[in-house]
């Protein structure tokens, strides 16, 4: 989400949020820095209603990015980053949008799922479903496993197969940010 004054040139090439156009915007203004791997994003918190498809999440706090450090958003094929982590690891202890969706009852189930298209030439690159799964994109049954560290989508695995081939009989810890 880019802010509407003193914008970096990158902001002109992407969709951006302009708080002055919203009648549900609430100013927060606290500054923040979000670190992603080897880069950082700088900005300030704002609060507004957020719409994803037909779903409206009310009073969601988010960051309006004012500066990027090392990430060239000019070339990016996306307009922003939506975190799906836990409050325990969120910058400024902000409630992540997924938790607000569940708390506000705007999803059928407390589940979200991803489908990543393996065809690099396809028009649709993937899909995220909030509140369920799309049965056209999986076979079999889902297995739910406990997370191994509070605050992270982290789970323990004894082995990982690609096709019928084991990647090795070594315990693994898988961590999703």
Secondary structure, DSSP 8 states (H G I E B T S, - for coil): -B-SSS--GGGGGS----GGG-SS-EEEEEEEEEEETTEEEEEEEEEEEEEETTEEEEEEEEEEEEEEES--TTS-S-S-----S-GGGSGGG---HHHHHHHTT-SSSS-EEEEE---TT-S--EEEEESS--GGG--S-------SSTTSEEEEES--EETTEES-S--EEEEE-
